[in-house]
Amino acid sequence: MSKETKQEEVKEVVLNTPVLDASANANVAPESFDWESFESGLNEEDRKEKAELEQMYDTTLEDLHENEVFKGQVVRITDKEAIVDINFKSEGVISLNEFRYNQDLKVGDIVEVMVDQREDKNGQLILSHKKARTLNAWDAVNKAHDSQEIVNGYIKARTKGGMIVDVFGIEAFLPGSQIDVKPIRDYEQFVGKTMEFKVVKINPEFKNVVVSHKALIEADIEVQKKEIVAQLEKGQVLEGEVKNITSYGVFVDLGGVDGLIHITDLSWSRINHPSEILEDGQKINVVILDFDEDKSRIQLGIKQLEAHPWDALDADIKVGDKVKGKVVVLADYGAFVEVAPGVEGLIHVSEMSWSTHLRSAQDFVKVGDEVEAVVLTLDREERKMSLGIKQLTPDPWTDITTKYPVGSTHKGKVRNFTNFGVFVELEEGVDGLIYISDLSWTKKIKHPSEFCAVDDILDVVVLELDVEARRLSLGHKQLTENPWDQYEAKYAVGTTHTGVAVDVFDKGATVQFEDADVEAFAPARTLEKEDGSRIKKGEETSFKVIEFNKEFRRVVVSHTATFREEEVKAERTSNNNNNNNSSNTIETSTLGDIDSLAALKKKMEEGGN
């Protein structure tokens, strides 16, 4: 017999129990009056039977207390509510909002409920499914987290950075990055859906739960990846799908495992960006080039599926042949020229011009230029080729002796300086050196930049020529006569000239004569004037040459020598005259003669001062 049938029989017995007639106590003494029978209307036997039946009825019902959790059966579903039977005298009511996570709820389902109220103002039993789930939810969540169990969750709403998910009645957070392995732009498409999740993080203190759907996908992918990786071999050709294109290469999905095609393995020819060859989602065949020990990094290639361009290079090409190609890469040291698809040769900057001064490859060519060059070296095994452009024109040093014989004069451009001279370019590939001593006959030059500037045009004469060493010695001063040949006679030792003391210092003075090229030196001891003072800067006076050296262009002069030598000469002349007069008049001397002699002596003394 079912519990429901038993309940109905008990009710029927209680309701059908006969009521005792009140006349039964009509003739009974007061002390013997049965008050219980009077109040209940039942005799003792009936009352006993009723009590047994009531006890039997009460045992068939649940002993309910508020906030207790029971299991109940859904007996009816309305538009807004679910009616649940928990074996109480009345059925409970639960809002359907508490079952949003379970869109498949139907009559007959067993659900957990909590007694919210035994009776409301209408005598209705109020139940809560949400509170019952929440009470047991944390145990279930912790168990799912520890065991990595997959749980179902209902996505309630979108929030900042992710979604709110109902899991066991607890609101968990689903980060946007954990929805799928691919970036999700439209979160709204998931609201209202029930999905599988993994509990990835629990914070008991703040009652926070974080779930992930991505972890399930990754787990499946990892299984597939292990199966695929276990079968990988170098040289194996697989089909894949372009997953992501970067500046350095392309990531290809091999069916759960990703591999990288580096940009250099996309094509035998040089490319600037992988997008020139592939696009997202494209199906391609790739070959496995290499992978690490755990096969987590797989290196793929496409160009290896085609024959190497060097193998298809014309077998007749040899050193000395002329080839045409396009400049594909530029560097300071040279340019790479593609002479055939995937076949490149290097033109070093030194092979671009016969010139010897330093220049960059950018001065001659640019990317995209079509150029003609000569094959200088060719190594088919190493797949290397060097080319040259300057070889297309004659070497200027071939007939150098004819074009630039010793003694010939030319014009050249100043290219650069050194401490010891100037490099002058006579033509492309022909440079010569002018030593600093061959720049000027007269100027004392400490550095060539004092004499000229880069790109200046200078007249030069060829002094020496060494063809084997490709060395050319030039001169500039040799184009004019040496003025010191004339100065040697003009400024001979002993000659006197008027000059200006342009600079006076401790050791002497610099003296400038009328010839601007002649600059003399006067030692300090030779600067004393006749009155005892010294020559000052800017003072013009006479100087006597006491030393002249044409080779070193050195002139030494003295001012003191100009007047001291005249004083001595005058003194000698005066003494000679005095001796003659004395011998002629010695016998006829008078007092007047003595006076005259005294006057002469006084004059000489004054002149000496």
C-alpha positions, 0 to 999 in steps of 0.5 A: 500500500502506498503512502498516499493511499494510507493517508486517505484511509486515515482521513476517512476513518477520522471523519467517519467516527460517530459522535457520542450522544450527550444523553449518555451522561444524563443520569450520572452523578457529578463526580462520575461525569465524563467531561472528556466524552462531553467535550469531544462527543466520544466515549473512552473507546472511541477516543482511544481509537481516534488517538491511534488513528491521529498518531498513524496519520501524523507519522505519514507526514514529514516533520517539517522545520523551517530552513530544513532541506528536503527532496520533493517531486514536481507535480505541476508546472504553471507559467510562473511557478512549480508545485512541489510535493514533499509529503506534507499536508500541503504542497509547496510553491517555487518560482520558476526563476529559481530553475532558470539554470534548468530549462528542461524542468518537467513534472516528475523531476526530483528537486532539492528544496528548503522550507522557507515558511511552513504556512503563509497567511493563506496557509500555503507551504513556501519552499525555495529551491535556490536556498537549498542549492546554495546550502549544499552548493559550496560542498559541491563546488569544492568537490568539483574543484578538487576532483576536476569534475565537469559541472553544468552552469547557466550563464545568467548575465554579462558583466565587466570582463566576463559573464555571471554563471549559476553553478549549483546555485552559486553565482560564479565568474567566467572571465572573457578569456576563459570562454573559448580558445579563440577571442570572443567579441560578442558576449551576448550570444552566450547569455541564457545558455547552459554550458559545461565548465571547470571550477578553476579557482575558489576564494572561501573568504570572499565566497568567490568562484571562477569557472572556465569553459576554455579549460575543457576545450584545451583539455580536448585539444591537449589529448588530440595534440598528444596523439598528433605529436606522437606521430610526428617525424622530420620530413613528414608532409601534413595539411594544415590551416593558417591560424595567425600571420605575424611579421616574422612568420605564420602559425599553422594549425595541424589539427590541435597542435600549432607549428611555425613557418618562419618567414625565411621558410615560406619562399626561396625568394625574399619577401617583406611580409608573410601576407604576400604569400598566405592569408588567414584560414588558408589550407596549405601543405607543410613539411616538418623541418624540426621540433624540440624533445617534447615536440611542443615547438614544431618548425615547419616549411613550405619552400622545401616542398619545391626544388631548390632554385640553385638546382635549376640555375643555368649550368652554362653560367660561369665566372666572367659572365654577365648577368642581370637581376633585381636588387632585393636587399641593401646593406652598408657593405653591399647589395644582394641581387636576385639573378633568378627566382631564389638565386641571389648574388652579393655585390660588395661595395668595393666591387661597385666602383674603381674608386678607393675612398669609402662609400656606402652601397646606397650611393650606387643602387637602391632596392628594386633597381635592375642592374647588370653585373659580372660573375666574380665567384660561383660556388654551386655546392655552397650556393654562393655567388659574388658579383661586380659592377665596376668590372663592366668599365675598364680599370683606369689604372690600365693606361695610367702611365699614358694619362698621368705621366710624371710631370703632367698637370691636372685638376682634382677634387679634394676627397679627404684629409689626413694629418700628413696630407690631402687625397685628391681624386683625378677621376673615378678610381684614380686618387693621389696624395699631396703631402702637406710639405708639397702644398705651399712654398711659403705657408707653414701648414699644421693641418691640410684643412688650413689650406683647402676644404673637401670638394675643393678643386686643386691644380696638381702635378704628378710627382711620382707614379707606382703602377704596381702599388696603384700609388700616385704622388702629387704636388701643388706648390710645384706649379709655381716657382720657388720664391725663396730662390729670389729671397736668397739674394734679396735677404742675404746675410748682412743686408738691412731691411725695414720690417714690422714687429708683428708679435713680441714675446719673451724669447724674441719677436716675429718680424714681417718684411715687405714680402708677405711670404718672408717672416723673420725671427729676432732674438730677444737680445737683438731688440734693444734700441739705441736709446736703451729701450726695447722694440714694441709690438707693431713698431716699424724699424730696421733689421739686419739679416744675421742668418738665412736658410732657404731649405727651412725657410728660416730668417734671423734678424737683429735690430741692435746690429744696425746701430752698434756696428755704425757706432764702432765704425764712427769711433774708429774713424774719430780715433784715426783723425785724432791721431793724425791731428796730434802728430801734425801739431805736436810742436806748435801746441798752444793754450787754444789748441788745448781748449779745442782738444778738450771740446772735442773730447767732451763732444765725443763723450756726449756722443757716446752717451 
